[in-house]
């Protein structure tokens, strides 16, 4: 058996007894937000993929916007991202069943590390989120039959 020096023993004990570093409030907030976005046990979670979009478009009001199309195996999600007041953005989206037309989500939630969780406002089959700062977000659409998650939604880019 190898002999352990007093110095080695003291260093090892000090390391073992040191408290582990606490995660930052930002990291905890992001983790909690993602946990809230996880599917409910009674319905599956579907990850949507970007199909097309992201090119700048002109709006009727003279501003600039982008439209993106996401899909799952049985859903299409359109997301319109246009200039709002100042540097903020305004998001408008719709969820469609590929075989039945527009769906009305139970809720739509926008989340990022940089900002607090934001719930969308429903207007018919559209959902609206105003005052969104440019950045990368996750968007969760809770439907009756499934939760659809759009990760990596780039707003204002």
N, CA, C and O of each residue as an XYZ file, in Angstrom:
628
protein
N       0.844     -1.176      0.000
C       0.000      0.000      0.000
C       0.883      1.230      0.000
O       1.878      1.295      0.722
N       0.504      2.227     -0.833
C       1.259      3.477     -0.888
C       0.980      4.298      0.353
O      -0.109      4.248      0.924
N       1.987      5.056      0.760
C       1.802      5.946      1.907
C       1.276      7.288      1.416
O       1.682      7.780      0.362
N       0.374      7.869      2.187
C      -0.188      9.162      1.852
C       0.450     10.204      2.755
O       0.571     10.000      3.963
N       0.849     11.303      2.174
C       1.475     12.366      2.956
C       0.394     13.178      3.650
O      -0.773     13.152      3.259
N       0.801     13.898      4.684
C      -0.132     14.789      5.381
C      -0.663     15.860      4.423
O      -1.840     16.216      4.473
N       0.201     16.361      3.566
C      -0.195     17.401      2.615
C      -1.274     16.872      1.659
O      -2.264     17.553      1.390
N      -1.067     15.646      1.149
C      -2.044     15.055      0.252
C      -3.376     14.859      0.971
O      -4.431     15.146      0.404
N      -3.340     14.380      2.202
C      -4.536     14.140      2.979
C      -5.292     15.444      3.234
O      -6.514     15.486      3.091
N      -4.577     16.510      3.611
C      -5.219     17.801      3.867
C      -5.854     18.353      2.590
O      -6.985     18.837      2.621
N      -5.143     18.283      1.485
C      -5.672     18.779      0.209
C      -6.913     17.994     -0.206
O      -7.900     18.579     -0.653
N      -6.863     16.688     -0.062
C      -7.990     15.836     -0.445
C      -9.205     16.106      0.433
O     -10.325     16.206     -0.069
N      -8.993     16.226      1.733
C     -10.111     16.503      2.643
C     -10.710     17.876      2.383
O     -11.931     18.030      2.381
N      -9.856     18.879      2.162
C     -10.349     20.232      1.864
C     -11.229     20.210      0.606
O     -12.310     20.800      0.584
N     -10.756     19.532     -0.424
C     -11.521     19.454     -1.677
C     -12.844     18.738     -1.464
O     -13.871     19.160     -1.995
N     -12.828     17.663     -0.696
C     -14.040     16.885     -0.463
C     -15.062     17.650      0.374
O     -16.264     17.445      0.208
N     -14.613     18.517      1.260
C     -15.515     19.232      2.157
C     -15.973     20.578      1.612
O     -16.889     21.182      2.171
N     -15.352     21.069      0.522
C     -15.762     22.342     -0.049
C     -17.164     22.223     -0.631
O     -17.504     21.213     -1.247
N     -17.971     23.250     -0.435
C     -19.308     23.198     -1.034
C     -19.191     23.284     -2.564
O     -18.310     23.952     -3.106
N     -20.109     22.585     -3.231
C     -20.114     22.645     -4.688
C     -20.587     24.024     -5.120
O     -21.439     24.614     -4.455
N     -20.052     24.554     -6.224
C     -20.495     25.873     -6.684
C     -21.976     25.843     -7.067
O     -22.451     24.904     -7.706
N     -22.673     26.872     -6.670
C     -24.102     26.954     -6.974
C     -24.287     27.442     -8.413
O     -23.543     28.314     -8.863
N     -25.262     26.896     -9.140
C     -25.508     27.386    -10.500
C     -26.025     28.816    -10.445
O     -26.638     29.226     -9.459
N     -25.778     29.567    -11.501
C     -26.222     30.962    -11.558
C     -27.746     31.025    -11.601
O     -28.409     30.059    -11.977
N     -28.283     32.166    -11.215
C     -29.731     32.369    -11.263
C     -30.226     32.252    -12.701
O     -31.322     31.745    -12.941
N     -29.421     32.720    -13.663
C     -29.793     32.627    -15.072
C     -29.909     31.167    -15.507
O     -30.864     30.793    -16.188
N     -28.929     30.338    -15.111
C     -28.954     28.921    -15.472
C     -30.150     28.213    -14.828
O     -30.803     27.386    -15.464
N     -30.432     28.543    -13.562
C     -31.587     27.937    -12.892
C     -32.892     28.339    -13.561
O     -33.780     27.509    -13.754
N     -33.008     29.627    -13.917
C     -34.215     30.110    -14.575
C     -34.452     29.421    -15.905
O     -35.579     29.046    -16.230
N     -33.373     29.254    -16.681
C     -33.485     28.591    -17.972
C     -33.905     27.131    -17.783
O     -34.775     26.640    -18.502
N     -33.290     26.435    -16.815
C     -33.621     25.027    -16.560
C     -35.077     24.884    -16.117
O     -35.774     23.969    -16.555
N     -35.536     25.786    -15.251
C     -36.930     25.727    -14.806
C     -37.887     25.980    -15.956
O     -38.924     25.325    -16.068
N     -37.537     26.928    -16.804
C     -38.376     27.214    -17.970
C     -38.465     26.029    -18.912
O     -39.544     25.707    -19.409
N     -37.343     25.381    -19.159
C     -37.370     24.200    -20.018
C     -38.168     23.078    -19.372
O     -38.882     22.350    -20.061
N     -38.054     22.931    -18.054
C     -38.829     21.892    -17.361
C     -40.326     22.150    -17.510
O     -41.109     21.213    -17.662
N     -40.726     23.438    -17.466
C     -42.141     23.769    -17.645
C     -42.608     23.451    -19.058
O     -43.790     23.196    -19.289
N     -41.670     23.467    -20.004
C     -42.028     23.218    -21.397
C     -42.091     21.729    -21.732
O     -42.525     21.358    -22.822
N     -41.665     20.880    -20.811
C     -41.713     19.448    -21.066
C     -43.159     18.990    -21.173
O     -44.049     19.603    -20.584
N     -43.396     17.938    -21.907
C     -44.773     17.505    -22.122
C     -45.420     16.996    -20.843
O     -44.761     16.499    -19.929
N     -46.722     17.141    -20.822
C     -47.496     16.541    -19.748
C     -47.475     15.032    -19.988
O     -47.399     14.602    -21.139
N     -47.539     14.218    -18.934
C     -47.456     12.769    -19.114
C     -48.535     12.195    -20.037
O     -48.322     11.144    -20.641
N     -49.689     12.865    -20.159
C     -50.796     12.301    -20.932
C     -50.729     12.624    -22.425
O     -51.615     12.208    -23.172
N     -49.714     13.348    -22.879
C     -49.618     13.628    -24.308
C     -48.153     13.681    -24.747
O     -47.280     14.058    -23.965
N     -47.893     13.309    -25.981
C     -46.504     13.272    -26.448
C     -45.952     14.667    -26.728
O     -46.706     15.628    -26.883
N     -44.646     14.761    -26.790
C     -43.964     15.990    -27.160
C     -43.352     15.793    -28.536
O     -42.666     14.803    -28.789
N     -43.606     16.733    -29.407
C     -43.101     16.669    -30.775
C     -42.140     17.837    -30.998
O     -42.422     18.965    -30.593
N     -41.021     17.566    -31.633
C     -40.057     18.615    -31.952
C     -40.271     19.004    -33.411
O     -40.175     18.164    -34.306
N     -40.563     20.283    -33.643
C     -40.768     20.768    -35.008
C     -39.421     21.162    -35.601
O     -38.525     21.618    -34.891
N     -39.296     20.981    -36.893
C     -38.063     21.382    -37.571
C     -38.374     22.515    -38.537
O     -39.470     22.599    -39.091
N     -37.388     23.382    -38.728
C     -37.524     24.493    -39.661
C     -37.502     23.936    -41.079
O     -36.585     23.205    -41.454
N     -38.524     24.288    -41.864
C     -38.624     23.818    -43.237
C     -38.160     24.902    -44.201
O     -37.416     24.629    -45.143
N     -38.606     26.134    -43.960
C     -38.216     27.225    -44.846
C     -38.390     28.556    -44.136
O     -39.073     28.653    -43.116
N     -37.758     29.579    -44.696
C     -37.937     30.933    -44.199
C     -36.674     31.545    -43.674
O     -35.581     30.990    -43.789
N     -36.856     32.718    -43.088
C     -35.739     33.454    -42.528
C     -35.245     34.568    -43.423
O     -34.415     35.372    -43.000
N     -35.743     34.636    -44.674
C     -35.332     35.713    -45.555
C     -36.126     36.966    -45.211
O     -37.324     36.879    -44.942
N     -35.471     38.146    -45.215
C     -36.194     39.389    -44.927
C     -37.268     39.666    -45.988
O     -37.039     39.488    -47.185
N     -38.427     40.100    -45.527
C     -39.545     40.457    -46.397
C     -40.009     41.857    -46.032
O     -39.804     42.296    -44.900
N     -40.624     42.561    -46.955
C     -41.203     43.872    -46.677
C     -42.648     43.683    -46.236
O     -43.349     42.810    -46.747
N     -43.093     44.508    -45.281
C     -44.487     44.436    -44.823
C     -45.296     45.535    -45.489
O     -44.732     46.462    -46.071
N     -46.611     45.434    -45.405
C     -47.503     46.436    -45.978
C     -47.323     47.794    -45.297
O     -47.595     48.834    -45.896
N     -46.864     47.779    -44.042
C     -46.667     49.031    -43.309
C     -45.275     49.615    -43.534
O     -44.909     50.602    -42.896
N     -44.506     49.023    -44.422
C     -43.194     49.563    -44.747
C     -42.059     49.051    -43.875
O     -40.917     49.473    -44.057
N     -42.333     48.170    -42.949
C     -41.286     47.615    -42.094
C     -40.676     46.376    -42.720
O     -40.908     46.072    -43.890
N     -39.895     45.670    -41.924
C     -39.324     44.414    -42.400
C     -39.808     43.279    -41.527
O     -40.128     43.467    -40.353
N     -39.858     42.094    -42.117
C     -40.365     40.926    -41.411
C     -39.710     39.674    -41.967
O     -39.008     39.707    -42.977
N     -39.961     38.560    -41.272
C     -39.515     37.247    -41.728
C     -40.646     36.265    -41.458
O     -41.326     36.351    -40.435
N     -40.838     35.338    -42.378
C     -41.810     34.285    -42.143
C     -41.080     32.956    -42.216
O     -40.279     32.714    -43.119
N     -41.373     32.100    -41.244
C     -40.752     30.783    -41.193
C     -41.843     29.718    -41.138
O     -42.935     29.940    -40.615
N     -41.514     28.570    -41.687
C     -42.428     27.435    -41.670
C     -41.724     26.279    -40.972
O     -40.609     25.905    -41.336
N     -42.387     25.719    -39.967
C     -41.883     24.573    -39.209
C     -42.855     23.421    -39.427
O     -44.013     23.633    -39.789
N     -42.371     22.192    -39.203
C     -43.284     21.062    -39.325
C     -42.896     19.914    -38.404
O     -41.737     19.744    -38.025
N     -43.914     19.138    -38.064
C     -43.735     17.821    -37.460
C     -44.321     16.847    -38.481
O     -44.693     17.255    -39.581
N     -44.405     15.592    -38.134
C     -44.969     14.617    -39.071
C     -46.413     14.961    -39.439
O     -46.828     14.731    -40.575
N     -47.180     15.508    -38.497
C     -48.582     15.798    -38.790
C     -49.019     17.243    -38.607
O     -50.213     17.538    -38.671
N     -48.060     18.161    -38.376
C     -48.414     19.565    -38.157
C     -47.531     20.499    -38.981
O     -46.385     20.182    -39.299
N     -48.096     21.656    -39.315
C     -47.340     22.770    -39.879
C     -47.507     23.952    -38.932
O     -48.603     24.180    -38.419
N     -46.449     24.699    -38.696
C     -46.503     25.879    -37.846
C     -45.901     27.030    -38.629
O     -44.745     26.961    -39.046
N     -46.677     28.090    -38.834
C     -46.146     29.285    -39.479
C     -45.835     30.297    -38.391
O     -46.576     30.419    -37.416
N     -44.746     31.018    -38.558
C     -44.350     32.034    -37.587
C     -43.893     33.273    -38.343
O     -42.921     33.230    -39.097
N     -44.595     34.366    -38.137
C     -44.316     35.654    -38.763
C     -43.647     36.525    -37.710
O     -44.186     36.699    -36.617
N     -42.484     37.070    -38.026
C     -41.665     37.873    -37.105
C     -41.461     39.237    -37.759
O     -40.733     39.353    -38.745
N     -42.104     40.268    -37.212
C     -41.985     41.594    -37.829
C     -41.543     42.640    -36.815
O     -41.643     42.437    -35.605
N     -41.051     43.764    -37.335
C     -40.601     44.863    -36.479
C     -41.786     45.400    -35.690
O     -42.892     45.546    -36.210
N     -41.524     45.690    -34.419
C     -42.522     46.259    -33.513
C     -42.013     47.655    -33.171
O     -41.277     48.244    -33.964
N     -42.367     48.179    -32.060
C     -41.857     49.480    -31.637
C     -40.380     49.378    -31.275
O     -39.960     48.416    -30.632
N     -39.601     50.361    -31.683
C     -38.172     50.366    -31.353
C     -37.463     49.176    -31.953
O     -37.602     48.900    -33.145
N     -36.697     48.464    -31.132
C     -35.944     47.306    -31.612
C     -36.678     45.991    -31.356
O     -36.204     44.929    -31.760
N     -37.828     46.054    -30.689
C     -38.573     44.825    -30.379
C     -39.260     44.256    -31.604
O     -39.357     44.909    -32.643
N     -39.736     43.027    -31.466
C     -40.371     42.304    -32.553
C     -41.787     41.893    -32.147
O     -42.115     41.841    -30.962
N     -42.608     41.607    -33.135
C     -43.973     41.143    -32.938
C     -44.106     39.802    -33.650
O     -43.826     39.707    -34.845
N     -44.528     38.766    -32.930
C     -44.658     37.429    -33.499
C     -46.128     37.065    -33.684
O     -46.959     37.304    -32.807
N     -46.426     36.490    -34.830
C     -47.764     35.967    -35.121
C     -47.568     34.555    -35.656
O     -46.729     34.329    -36.529
N     -48.332     33.614    -35.141
C     -48.183     32.238    -35.608
C     -49.494     31.503    -35.686
O     -50.508     31.926    -35.131
N     -49.448     30.380    -36.395
C     -50.593     29.483    -36.484
C     -50.084     28.049    -36.526
O     -49.007     27.764    -37.051
N     -50.884     27.159    -35.963
C     -50.591     25.727    -35.991
C     -51.683     25.069    -36.838
O     -52.872     25.337    -36.661
N     -51.258     24.207    -37.756
C     -52.182     23.502    -38.635
C     -51.980     22.001    -38.503
O     -50.852     21.522    -38.386
N     -53.075     21.272    -38.523
C     -52.997     19.822    -38.708
C     -52.870     19.636    -40.212
O     -53.638     20.227    -40.971
N     -51.919     18.827    -40.657
C     -51.699     18.671    -42.099
C     -52.939     18.148    -42.819
O     -53.128     18.413    -44.006
N     -53.775     17.412    -42.111
C     -54.952     16.845    -42.771
C     -56.258     17.549    -42.415
O     -57.302     17.184    -42.955
N     -56.241     18.556    -41.516
C     -57.504     19.165    -41.078
C     -57.540     20.683    -41.060
O     -58.618     21.239    -40.850
N     -56.459     21.378    -41.260
C     -56.481     22.832    -41.221
C     -56.050     23.395    -39.879
O     -55.389     22.705    -39.103
N     -56.418     24.653    -39.592
C     -55.910     25.344    -38.397
C     -56.375     24.709    -37.083
O     -57.498     24.217    -36.967
N     -55.472     24.738    -36.100
C     -55.765     24.279    -34.741
C     -55.630     25.467    -33.792
O     -54.872     26.399    -34.063
N     -56.354     25.435    -32.697
C     -56.223     26.468    -31.675
C     -55.499     25.844    -30.483
O     -56.065     25.000    -29.788
N     -54.238     26.258    -30.238
C     -53.499     25.689    -29.105
C     -54.150     26.046    -27.776
O     -54.772     27.099    -27.639
N     -53.999     25.148    -26.787
C     -54.456     25.454    -25.430
C     -53.636     26.608    -24.869
O     -54.160     27.471    -24.166
N     -52.338     26.613    -25.187
C     -51.462     27.709    -24.789
C     -50.234     27.705    -25.689
O     -49.862     26.679    -26.258
N     -49.609     28.882    -25.804
C     -48.354     29.032    -26.534
C     -47.429     29.826    -25.625
O     -47.799     30.889    -25.126
N     -46.218     29.305    -25.410
C     -45.273     29.923    -24.492
C     -43.951     30.159    -25.211
O     -43.449     29.284    -25.917
N     -43.396     31.352    -25.023
C     -42.102     31.728    -25.587
C     -41.116     31.835    -24.443
O     -41.422     32.443    -23.418
N     -39.921     31.245    -24.603
C     -38.959     31.212    -23.509
C     -37.541     31.374    -24.035
O     -37.206     30.869    -25.106
N     -36.700     32.092    -23.265
C     -35.267     32.182    -23.587
C     -34.477     32.411    -22.305
O     -35.041     32.687    -21.246
N     -33.168     32.290    -22.426
C     -32.279     32.564    -21.291
C     -32.316     34.047    -20.950
O     -32.237     34.419    -19.779
N     -32.438     34.901    -21.972
C     -32.359     36.344    -21.777
C     -33.618     36.972    -21.192
O     -33.549     38.081    -20.661
N     -34.753     36.309    -21.270
C     -35.987     36.944    -20.811
C     -36.881     35.945    -20.087
O     -36.650     34.736    -20.111
N     -37.894     36.482    -19.454
C     -38.830     35.635    -18.727
C     -39.778     34.939    -19.707
O     -39.898     35.336    -20.866
N     -40.425     33.926    -19.232
C     -41.401     33.180    -20.023
C     -42.558     34.102    -20.381
O     -43.055     34.844    -19.534
N     -42.982     34.051    -21.638
C     -44.066     34.905    -22.107
C     -45.153     34.045    -22.723
O     -44.875     33.177    -23.551
N     -46.380     34.286    -22.323
C     -47.518     33.564    -22.903
C     -48.081     34.373    -24.061
O     -48.189     35.597    -23.986
N     -48.434     33.678    -25.123
C     -49.013     34.332    -26.289
C     -50.496     34.605    -26.051
O     -51.149     33.944    -25.244
N     -50.995     35.577    -26.762
C     -52.416     35.926    -26.746
C     -53.059     35.261    -27.964
O     -52.526     35.355    -29.070
N     -54.191     34.594    -27.773
C     -54.893     33.925    -28.864
C     -55.881     34.877    -29.518
O     -56.607     35.588    -28.823
N     -55.918     34.902    -30.843
C     -56.931     35.614    -31.625
C     -57.408     34.647    -32.695
O     -56.771     34.499    -33.738
N     -58.517     33.998    -32.436
C     -58.982     32.960    -33.348
C     -57.977     31.822    -33.359
O     -57.614     31.297    -32.306
N     -57.528     31.439    -34.547
C     -56.547     30.358    -34.632
C     -55.108     30.878    -34.601
O     -54.167     30.086    -34.649
N     -54.927     32.206    -34.522
C     -53.580     32.786    -34.459
C     -53.155     33.024    -33.019
O     -53.980     33.267    -32.138
N     -51.832     32.948    -32.798
C     -51.287     33.383    -31.518
C     -50.372     34.578    -31.765
O     -49.707     34.660    -32.798
N     -50.345     35.515    -30.792
C     -49.610     36.773    -30.932
C     -48.743     37.008    -29.699
O     -49.176     36.779    -28.570
N     -47.514     37.465    -29.929
C     -46.621     37.862    -28.841
C     -45.997     39.194    -29.234
O     -45.303     39.288    -30.247
N     -46.247     40.229    -28.426
C     -45.712     41.567    -28.710
C     -44.498     41.856    -27.824
O     -44.317     41.241    -26.773
N     -43.677     42.797    -28.269
C     -42.560     43.274    -27.452
C     -41.461     42.258    -27.225
O     -40.883     42.218    -26.139
N     -41.156     41.438    -28.214
C     -40.131     40.405    -28.073
C     -38.769     40.989    -28.466
O     -38.601     41.503    -29.572
N     -37.818     40.903    -27.565
C     -36.463     41.370    -27.864
C     -35.801     40.401    -28.836
O     -36.039     39.196    -28.756
N     -34.973     40.902    -29.755
C     -34.259     39.990    -30.651
C     -33.434     38.983    -29.847
O     -32.879     39.322    -28.802
N     -33.359     37.760    -30.333
C     -32.609     36.702    -29.655
C     -33.068     35.332    -30.105
O     -33.835     35.202    -31.059
N     -32.594     34.319    -29.415
C     -32.956     32.937    -29.736
C     -33.890     32.423    -28.646
O     -33.605     32.552    -27.456
N     -34.995     31.847    -29.063
C     -36.050     31.412    -28.148
C     -36.443     29.962    -28.415
O     -36.092     29.379    -29.441
N     -37.174     29.407    -27.470
C     -37.905     28.156    -27.661
C     -39.380     28.532    -27.603
O     -39.778     29.386    -26.811
N     -40.176     27.902    -28.432
C     -41.608     28.167    -28.471
C     -42.325     26.842    -28.263
O     -42.028     25.853    -28.933
N     -43.272     26.830    -27.327
C     -44.033     25.616    -27.035
C     -45.503     25.866    -27.321
O     -46.101     26.797    -26.782
N     -46.081     25.029    -28.171
C     -47.506     25.075    -28.486
C     -48.145     23.850    -27.839
O     -47.874     22.719    -28.241
N     -48.989     24.075    -26.842
C     -49.673     22.971    -26.162
C     -51.007     22.734    -26.856
O     -51.911     23.567    -26.796
N     -51.114     21.597    -27.508
C     -52.350     21.200    -28.167
C     -53.053     20.156    -27.309
O     -52.471     19.640    -26.356
N     -54.281     19.849    -27.638
C     -55.013     18.840    -26.875
C     -54.329     17.476    -26.964
O     -54.302     16.728    -25.986
N     -53.779     17.155    -28.129
C     -53.222     15.821    -28.346
C     -51.704     15.732    -28.199
O     -51.168     14.631    -28.069
N     -50.993     16.877    -28.216
C     -49.526     16.849    -28.165
C     -48.989     18.236    -27.829
O     -49.679     19.243    -27.986
N     -47.756     18.263    -27.367
C     -47.022     19.516    -27.200
C     -46.028     19.599    -28.340
O     -45.302     18.641    -28.606
N     -45.990     20.738    -29.014
C     -45.031     20.935    -30.097
C     -44.004     21.945    -29.624
O     -44.363     23.041    -29.196
N     -42.737     21.590    -29.695
C     -41.644     22.462    -29.288
C     -40.861     22.890    -30.516
O     -40.418     22.059    -31.309
N     -40.696     24.211    -30.662
C     -39.858     24.774    -31.710
C     -38.615     25.293    -31.023
O     -38.653     26.382    -30.451
N     -37.509     24.559    -31.054
C     -36.284     25.042    -30.410
C     -35.520     25.957    -31.370
O     -35.665     25.850    -32.587
N     -34.721     26.838    -30.825
C     -33.831     27.654    -31.646
C     -34.529     28.608    -32.579
O     -34.056     28.822    -33.695
N     -35.661     29.203    -32.155
C     -36.364     30.178    -32.972
C     -35.604     31.502    -32.906
O     -35.519     32.119    -31.844
N     -35.055     31.936    -34.031
C     -34.298     33.182    -34.075
C     -35.246     34.339    -34.371
O     -35.849     34.401    -35.443
N     -35.369     35.246    -33.418
C     -36.261     36.391    -33.552
C     -35.420     37.619    -33.872
O     -34.438     37.916    -33.192
N     -35.830     38.327    -34.926
C     -35.151     39.567    -35.274
C     -33.801     39.397    -35.907
O     -32.984     40.315    -35.851
N     -33.533     38.263    -36.506
C     -32.223     38.082    -37.135
C     -32.330     37.973    -38.635
O     -31.317     37.817    -39.317
